[in-house]
């Protein structure tokens, strides 16, 4: 009896003191010296061989490339929750730094929790890991537990995941899609279309948008906040989503913070340095949502 009680106490202590798994937003797959374009071709071949679709790609600034990928599993998971479309893609980045090319990708598990999705993301994680490799998770010095990622906001009064930017509303899904496509074709607000992913069986489409003008531009933002030795280039591009007859986007103060949760508020390389970015990003995405009109 005494042994049983001791065993139960020990088990209880282990349960109470067990540390939850922590996640970071990015994964470094491998580093390689060589030409970034050649490494990008090789990386895309590995991804396609693993069953991923290349939805888009671009170079937001010098010595960088970003490849947008999806597959049937990701699109299926995206359709399980109302706003799961934000997680329909994963981003793979190549960044040339000090004579070496860093190949990284967004952590599917971290993004799954950030976008409050449902289902099993593990096959996507394992598939990416097998296709590209795994050196380490990175981003903040300390990772976040799943519960904290799902309920993340940077500080009090800062936006949560579902504090969306409500960019525009139309009569139908088809009209909303048409106006967003029109705005992107016109490169409204300095934007360019990087990709579009339609969620099967849903009136939901997610667009990847590059930004090139003002303090919201990809280059301006990343020069200020992406300064660590292992770069977080896969933060880009920003998304906007047509869901039914509405056009929405993640608030930039959430979208930036969820990928850079340890970024300081003040000082060099801080949110203060990009204080104009959220407003400029919102203005640009609003112009796109309105078909190019201010």
C-alpha positions in Angstrom: 0.0 0.0 0.0 2.8 2.4 1.0 4.6 1.7 -2.3 1.4 2.3 -4.3 1.0 5.7 -2.5 4.6 6.7 -3.2 4.2 5.6 -6.9 1.1 7.7 -7.2 2.7 10.7 -5.6 5.7 10.4 -7.9 3.5 10.2 -11.0 1.6 13.2 -9.9 4.8 15.2 -9.4 6.0 14.2 -12.9 2.7 15.3 -14.4 2.7 18.6 -12.6 6.3 19.4 -13.4 6.4 18.0 -17.0 7.4 20.7 -19.5 5.2 21.2 -22.4 6.8 21.0 -25.9 7.8 24.4 -27.2 7.9 25.5 -30.8 9.7 28.2 -32.8 8.4 29.7 -36.1 11.2 28.7 -38.5 13.3 25.6 -39.3 16.8 25.7 -40.7 17.0 22.8 -43.2 20.5 23.1 -44.5 23.3 25.5 -45.4 25.3 25.3 -48.5 27.9 27.4 -50.4 27.2 28.0 -54.0 24.9 29.9 -56.3 21.6 30.8 -54.8 19.7 30.2 -58.1 21.2 26.8 -58.5 20.4 25.9 -54.9 16.8 27.2 -55.4 16.3 24.9 -58.4 17.6 21.9 -56.5 15.3 22.9 -53.5 12.2 23.1 -55.8 13.0 19.7 -57.3 13.2 18.2 -53.8 9.9 19.8 -52.8 8.1 18.6 -56.0 9.5 15.1 -55.6 8.0 15.1 -52.1 4.5 15.9 -53.5 4.4 19.7 -52.8 3.0 22.1 -55.4 5.0 25.3 -56.1 2.3 28.0 -55.7 4.6 31.0 -56.3 8.1 32.4 -55.7 9.9 35.7 -55.6 13.0 37.6 -54.5 11.9 40.3 -52.1 15.4 41.9 -52.0 19.0 41.0 -53.0 20.4 37.6 -52.0 17.0 36.2 -51.1 14.4 33.9 -52.6 11.1 32.6 -51.3 9.2 29.6 -52.5 5.5 29.1 -51.6 4.3 25.6 -51.4 1.1 23.7 -50.6 -0.4 20.2 -51.1 -3.7 18.4 -50.7 -3.1 17.8 -47.0 -2.5 21.5 -46.3 -5.5 22.6 -48.4 -7.7 20.0 -46.6 -6.6 21.2 -43.2 -7.2 24.8 -44.3 -10.8 23.9 -45.0 -11.5 22.5 -41.6 -11.8 25.8 -39.8 -13.3 29.1 -40.9 -10.0 31.0 -41.1 -7.7 28.1 -41.8 -7.0 29.4 -45.2 -4.2 31.5 -43.7 -2.4 28.2 -43.1 -2.9 26.8 -46.6 0.7 27.5 -47.6 4.2 27.0 -46.2 7.1 29.2 -47.1 10.6 28.1 -48.0 13.3 30.7 -48.0 16.9 30.9 -49.4 19.1 33.6 -48.0 22.7 34.2 -49.0 24.8 35.4 -46.1 28.6 35.5 -45.6 29.2 33.2 -48.5 26.7 30.6 -47.5 23.0 30.0 -48.5 20.6 29.3 -45.6 17.6 27.2 -46.7 14.8 27.4 -44.2 11.1 26.9 -44.0 8.2 27.9 -41.8 7.5 25.4 -39.0 4.2 23.8 -40.0 3.4 22.9 -36.3 3.9 26.5 -35.2 1.9 28.0 -38.0 -0.9 25.4 -37.4 -1.3 26.6 -33.9 -0.9 30.3 -34.8 -3.8 30.0 -37.2 -5.9 28.0 -34.8 -6.3 25.1 -37.3 -7.7 21.6 -36.6 -6.6 18.2 -37.7 -3.2 16.5 -38.0 -0.3 18.7 -39.3 2.3 16.1 -38.5 2.4 14.5 -42.0 3.3 18.0 -43.5 6.0 18.5 -40.9 7.5 15.1 -41.5 7.3 15.4 -45.3 9.1 18.8 -45.3 11.7 17.5 -42.8 12.4 14.5 -45.0 12.5 16.5 -48.2 14.7 19.4 -47.1 16.3 18.3 -43.9 16.4 19.6 -40.3 19.2 21.4 -38.4 17.2 23.3 -35.8 14.1 25.3 -35.0 14.8 29.0 -34.6 13.4 32.5 -34.2 13.1 33.6 -30.6 15.6 32.3 -28.0 12.8 30.6 -26.2 10.0 28.7 -28.0 6.3 28.9 -27.2 3.9 26.2 -26.1 1.0 25.4 -28.3 -1.5 27.0 -26.0 0.5 30.2 -26.0 0.8 30.3 -29.8 -2.9 29.8 -30.3 -3.7 32.7 -27.9 -0.8 34.8 -28.9 -0.7 38.6 -28.8 2.5 40.7 -28.4 1.4 42.8 -25.5 -1.8 44.1 -23.8 -4.0 46.0 -26.3 -2.2 44.4 -29.2 -4.2 42.3 -31.8 -4.9 38.6 -31.6 -5.1 36.2 -34.6 -8.8 36.9 -35.1 -8.6 40.7 -34.9 -8.6 40.8 -38.7 -8.3 43.8 -41.0 -11.7 43.9 -42.7 -10.6 45.3 -46.0 -13.7 45.3 -48.1 -17.1 43.5 -48.6 -18.9 42.7 -51.8 -22.2 41.0 -52.9 -20.6 37.7 -53.8 -17.4 35.7 -53.5 -16.9 35.9 -57.3 -17.1 39.7 -57.2 -14.6 39.9 -54.3 -12.1 37.6 -56.1 -12.5 39.7 -59.3 -11.7 43.0 -57.4 -8.7 41.6 -55.6 -7.3 40.2 -58.9 -7.9 43.6 -60.5 -6.1 45.4 -57.7 -3.1 43.0 -57.8 -2.9 43.3 -61.6 -2.7 47.1 -61.2 0.0 46.7 -58.5 -2.1 48.8 -56.3 -0.2 50.4 -53.4 3.1 48.9 -54.6 1.9 45.3 -54.4 2.5 42.3 -56.6 0.7 39.0 -56.7 2.9 36.1 -55.5 0.4 33.3 -55.3 -3.3 32.4 -55.0 -4.5 29.2 -53.4 -8.2 28.2 -53.6 -9.5 26.0 -50.8 -11.4 23.0 -52.3 -15.1 22.9 -51.6 -15.0 26.4 -50.0 -15.5 29.9 -51.2 -12.1 30.8 -49.7 -9.0 32.0 -51.5 -5.8 33.1 -50.0 -3.4 35.5 -51.8 0.3 36.1 -51.2 1.2 39.7 -51.7 4.6 41.4 -51.9 5.0 45.0 -50.8 7.5 47.4 -52.3 6.4 51.0 -51.3 6.8 52.9 -48.0 7.5 51.7 -44.5 5.4 48.6 -45.1 7.7 47.4 -47.9 9.2 43.9 -47.5 12.7 45.4 -47.7 12.2 48.2 -45.2 10.6 45.9 -42.6 13.1 43.1 -42.9 16.1 45.3 -42.8 14.9 46.5 -39.4 13.7 43.2 -37.8 15.5 40.3 -39.5 19.0 40.8 -38.1 20.0 37.6 -36.4 22.7 35.3 -37.9 20.1 32.8 -39.1 17.6 34.8 -41.1 13.9 34.6 -41.0 13.2 35.5 -44.7 10.4 33.0 -44.7 8.3 35.5 -42.8 7.3 36.9 -46.2 5.0 37.4 -48.1 1.9 38.8 -46.4 -1.5 37.2 -47.0 -4.9 38.5 -47.7 -7.9 36.2 -47.9 -11.3 36.2 -49.7 -13.8 34.4 -47.5 -17.3 34.4 -48.9 -18.0 37.9 -49.9 -15.4 39.5 -47.6 -11.8 40.4 -48.1 -9.7 40.2 -44.9 -6.1 40.1 -43.7 -4.2 39.5 -40.6 -3.4 42.6 -38.6 0.3 43.4 -39.3 0.9 43.9 -35.6 -0.1 40.2 -35.2 1.4 38.9 -38.4 4.8 40.4 -37.7 4.8 39.6 -33.9 3.8 36.0 -34.3 7.0 35.3 -36.3 9.2 37.7 -34.2 7.8 37.3 -30.7 11.0 38.3 -29.0 11.4 41.6 -31.0 11.9 44.4 -28.6 9.4 47.3 -28.5 12.1 50.1 -28.3 15.7 50.6 -29.4 17.6 49.5 -32.5 16.0 46.6 -34.4 12.7 47.0 -32.7 9.0 47.5 -33.4 9.6 51.2 -32.9 11.8 51.1 -36.1 8.8 49.9 -38.1 6.1 51.9 -36.4 4.7 53.1 -39.7 4.6 49.6 -41.3 1.2 48.3 -40.0 -0.6 51.4 -41.4 1.2 51.3 -44.7 0.5 47.6 -45.1 -3.1 48.1 -44.3 -3.4 50.9 -46.8 -1.8 48.9 -49.6 -4.0 45.8 -48.9 -7.1 48.0 -48.8 -6.3 49.4 -52.2 -5.9 45.8 -53.6 -9.2 44.8 -52.0 -10.9 47.8 -53.7 -9.6 46.9 -57.1 -6.9 49.5 -57.1 -9.0 52.4 -55.7 -7.8 54.4 -52.7 
